[in-house]
Amino acid sequence: MSRNKKSGGHKLFFRFLVPYIVVLLIPFMLGTIIYERTVELVKANSEESNIAILEQSIEVLEQRISEIEMIVSQHLVNKDVQNFLYKHEPFSSSNTYSILETRKHFYNYKTMNNFILDYFVFFNRSELVMSHELTYTYKQFYDMILSYDGIDYED
């Protein structure tokens, strides 16, 4: 009889265990399916928003690059800048005045926008670097602005 009680106990245990497992598995499976679909939806939305942001960034950068191209072309057609390209001795008596005249045509773009803080024009023959308010020799420019630790001007 004890064996019969044990056998009946197992049947009773399995009789309640199977519906219990089914009741647990159904929400688990539904939750897993809903979770996977939610992850896919969030991923698709984030990809779309990131692509939109990148496209806006591309437009802004293209506008900025076109501004830079405009500035460069303005300097290329400027007659004083063109004339100064061929000067060899920048600090000789007649050329000193041309440095001031050339710098006069460099506009301070910092007043117009926050994109261009400062710019420099390099003149290879005279080895000068000019901005709208300063003039440097190549060595001075390297020492004050463009220097790298452990690398001197000659290197």
C-alpha positions as CSV (number, residue, x, y, z in Angstrom):
1,M,0.0,0.0,0.0
2,S,2.8,2.4,0.6
3,R,4.0,1.8,-2.9
4,N,0.6,2.7,-4.1
5,K,0.6,5.9,-2.1
6,K,4.0,6.8,-3.6
7,S,2.8,6.1,-7.1
8,G,-0.3,8.1,-6.5
9,G,1.9,10.9,-5.1
10,H,4.0,11.0,-8.2
11,K,0.9,11.1,-10.4
12,L,-0.5,13.9,-8.4
13,F,2.9,15.7,-8.6
14,F,3.1,15.4,-12.4
15,R,-0.5,16.3,-12.7
16,F,0.1,19.7,-11.2
17,L,3.7,20.1,-12.6
18,V,2.8,20.0,-16.3
19,P,0.2,22.8,-16.2
20,Y,2.5,24.8,-13.9
21,I,5.3,24.5,-16.5
22,V,3.0,25.4,-19.3
23,V,1.7,28.4,-17.4
24,L,5.3,29.5,-16.9
25,L,6.5,28.8,-20.5
26,I,3.7,30.7,-22.3
27,P,4.5,34.2,-20.7
28,F,8.3,33.4,-21.1
29,M,7.9,32.7,-24.8
30,L,5.6,35.7,-25.3
31,G,8.0,37.9,-23.4
32,T,10.9,36.7,-25.5
33,I,9.1,37.4,-28.8
34,I,8.0,40.8,-27.7
35,Y,11.5,41.6,-26.5
36,E,13.1,40.6,-29.8
37,R,10.6,42.7,-31.8
38,T,11.2,45.7,-29.5
39,V,14.9,45.4,-29.9
40,E,14.6,45.3,-33.7
41,L,12.3,48.3,-33.6
42,V,14.6,50.3,-31.4
43,K,17.6,49.4,-33.5
44,A,15.8,50.4,-36.7
45,N,14.7,53.8,-35.2
46,S,18.1,54.5,-33.9
47,E,19.7,53.7,-37.2
48,E,17.3,56.0,-39.0
49,S,17.9,58.9,-36.6
50,N,21.7,58.4,-36.7
51,I,21.6,58.5,-40.5
52,A,19.5,61.7,-40.5
53,I,21.9,63.3,-38.1
54,L,24.9,62.3,-40.3
55,E,23.2,63.7,-43.4
56,Q,22.6,67.0,-41.5
57,S,26.3,67.0,-40.5
58,I,27.3,66.4,-44.1
59,E,25.3,69.4,-45.2
60,V,26.8,71.6,-42.5
61,L,30.4,70.5,-43.4
62,E,29.8,71.0,-47.1
63,Q,28.6,74.6,-46.3
64,R,31.7,75.2,-44.2
65,I,34.0,73.8,-46.8
66,S,32.4,76.0,-49.4
67,E,32.9,79.0,-47.1
68,I,36.6,78.1,-46.9
69,E,36.8,77.8,-50.7
70,M,35.2,81.2,-51.1
71,I,37.8,82.7,-48.7
72,V,40.7,81.1,-50.6
73,S,39.4,82.2,-53.9
74,Q,39.0,85.8,-52.6
75,H,42.6,85.8,-51.6
76,L,43.8,84.3,-54.8
77,V,42.2,87.0,-56.9
78,N,43.4,89.8,-54.6
79,K,46.0,91.8,-56.5
80,D,48.1,92.7,-53.4
81,V,48.3,89.1,-52.4
82,Q,49.2,88.1,-55.9
83,N,52.0,90.8,-56.0
84,F,53.3,89.7,-52.6
85,L,53.7,86.1,-53.8
86,Y,56.8,87.1,-55.8
87,K,58.6,89.1,-53.1
88,H,61.9,87.7,-52.0
89,E,63.1,90.1,-49.3
90,P,60.0,90.9,-47.2
91,F,61.7,93.3,-44.8
92,S,63.6,95.4,-47.3
93,S,62.6,99.0,-47.4
94,S,60.0,98.9,-50.2
95,N,58.5,95.5,-49.2
96,T,57.7,96.4,-45.6
97,Y,54.9,98.7,-46.7
98,S,53.6,95.9,-49.0
99,I,53.3,93.6,-46.0
100,L,51.0,96.1,-44.3
101,E,49.1,96.7,-47.5
102,T,48.6,93.0,-48.1
103,R,47.5,92.4,-44.5
104,K,44.9,95.1,-44.9
105,H,43.0,92.9,-47.3
106,F,42.8,90.0,-44.9
107,Y,39.4,90.0,-43.3
108,N,38.7,89.0,-39.7
109,Y,36.2,86.2,-40.2
110,K,35.8,85.7,-36.5
111,T,33.4,88.6,-36.4
112,M,31.1,86.9,-38.9
113,N,31.0,83.3,-37.7
114,N,32.1,80.9,-35.0
115,F,33.6,78.4,-37.5
116,I,36.7,80.3,-38.6
117,L,38.6,81.7,-35.6
118,D,41.8,82.6,-37.5
119,Y,43.6,81.8,-40.7
120,F,47.1,82.1,-42.0
121,V,48.4,82.7,-45.5
122,F,51.8,81.2,-46.3
123,F,54.1,82.9,-48.7
124,N,56.9,80.5,-49.7
125,R,59.3,82.9,-51.5
126,S,59.4,85.4,-48.7
127,E,59.0,82.7,-46.0
128,L,56.3,84.8,-44.3
129,V,53.0,83.7,-42.7
130,M,50.3,86.4,-42.4
131,S,47.0,86.7,-40.7
132,H,44.7,89.7,-40.6
133,E,46.6,91.1,-37.6
134,L,50.0,89.4,-37.4
135,T,53.0,88.6,-39.6
136,Y,55.5,85.9,-38.8
137,T,58.6,84.4,-40.4
138,Y,58.4,80.7,-40.9
139,K,60.6,80.1,-37.9
140,Q,58.6,82.4,-35.6
141,F,55.4,80.8,-36.7
142,Y,56.7,77.4,-35.9
143,D,58.1,78.4,-32.6
144,M,55.0,80.2,-31.4
145,I,52.1,78.3,-33.0
146,L,53.0,75.2,-34.8
147,S,55.7,73.7,-32.6
148,Y,55.8,70.0,-31.6
149,D,57.5,68.7,-28.5
150,G,61.0,67.3,-29.3
151,I,61.0,68.5,-32.9
152,D,62.8,71.8,-33.7
153,Y,62.2,74.0,-36.7
154,E,65.0,72.5,-38.9
155,D,63.7,69.0,-38.5
